[in-house]
Amino acid sequence: MRVLALLLCAGITYALSQTLILPAMPALVAELDADPLAVSWLLTAYLVAASVATPLIGRLGDLLGRGRVLTWTMAVFCAGSLVCSVGDSLPLLVAGRVLQGVAGGVFPLAYGVIRDTFPAEARMRAIGTLSVSLGVGAALGPAVAGVIVDHAGPSAIFLVGMTGALPALAAARVIPDAPRPGRAEIDWLGAAVLGGGLAALLILLTQGQTVGWTSAPALALALASVMLLRAWVAVERRRRAPLVDLASLRRPAVALTNIAAACVGCGIFMAYVPLAPIAQAPAATGYGFGWSVTAAGALLVPHGLVQIVAGPWAGGLCARAGAAATLVLGAGLNTIAMVALALVHGPLALVALGAVLGIGQAMALTAMANLMVAAVPRDEVGIATGVNTVMRTIGMAVGSALSAALLAAATAPGSALAAEWGYVIAFGVAAAATAGAVACGLALSRAPAVSAAPARAGRAPA
């Protein structure tokens, strides 16, 4: 239990820090006298750093020991939090957020720790408990941050986000690291090229709406991303000890789980984006509630709280019914809830459907983590779950961009309010995305067993 509690602290720390910044952005615009577009880099920098660092940290954990690397990761996060809390300029805050984003690597490390240290009968439930920390933190972040910003100022959110990281600094002492045979080889070139490609892609997805999807910067980012990711594949094929085993990514169980992660991330964030605008829109619009910013931020609290209960239960369901069936059920619940959100916009309906989304999200996240842990050898768990986390992050960025674009298209010139049809289409596309995860789950349920994945060629099993 002590190990799981430490891992939960690390996971919630990352997830909270991802969304704590959102309610603080308007206050930071005023405090720094900065352009809102420039301040939006506080979120972009975090997501980009997380996506770049996650696969590398997962691989370092596979090679150097997960407890030790988790301590280093949390130490970097704490340094970033301190920089942000005392920063009095936007460049300094962005630098701090980059350091904080390194914490994206906690999930591949944590899944590997569970694979290494938990008995088989407890593993799926532990993975379920850990998986929902991402959803719980992301859902509760805006509600917590609204109160903090109102009473202590925007700088205080960075210190609050650090509270969970402090216990996780003890990871190297608490978590026994399994010895790794031979000398650790780290593919730094592969990591650099992959990081560059992911950075270009994430910047495009998060800033494209603002700079214009057909503008020169957006097109340059798209070209850079394609070229760098293609170059990364070529580099990995020639490496004796690649960052990612490309043959592993082509396994049906791994490929389908990664596609499902992108679909789930896209669908959930497409649903997240419209909720606050609906809640804050005047009742005269016919669909809005006229709520305050704080009340709108609290809309996702039930969504986060139900996951605390649903996560361990979903882990038990994976053990009984199988992870693929659990993914189908969870993504199916999300699909149904999003269709309902497209049709019904009452306050009670949104709260209830948000709770249903929380249950479905907990099941899907738990199932995908268990599928990935079972699909690869022990010495590849970190990098494989790291790639899966990146796929979900990319899906989240795509979902946010799509939802924002649809709402912008539904907003008449000179108006600050989107027409109701924009929300309906956004929720409908979100339902289509999660239906893609259902299809992946059905395909996985027909795939052969994956629990006996071979070790990477040329390496001794861990």
Secondary structure, 3 states (H helix, E strand, C coil): CHHHHHHHHHHHHHHHHHHCHHHHHHHHHHHHCCCHHHHCHHHHHHHHHHHHHHHHHHHHHHHHCHHHHHHHHHHHHHHHHHHHHHCCCHHHHHHHHHHHHHHHHHHHHHHHHHHHHCCHHHHHHHHHHHHHHHHHHHHHHHHHHHHHHHHHCCCHHHHHHHCCHHHHCCHHHHCCCCCCCCCCCCCHHHHHHHHHHHHHHHHHHHHHHHHCCCCHHHHHHHHHHHHHHHHHHHHHHHCCCCCCCHHHHHCHHHHHHHHHHHHHHHHHHHHHHHHHHHHHCCHHHCCCCCCCHHHHHHHHHHHHHHHHHHHHHHHHHHHHHCHHHHHHHHHHHHHHHHHHHHHCCCHHHHHHHHHHHHHHHHHHHHHHHHHHHHHCCHHHHHHHHHHHHHHHHHHHHHHHHHHHHHHHHCECCCCCCECHHHHHHHHHHHHHHHHHHHHHHHHHHCCCCCCCCCCCCCCCCC
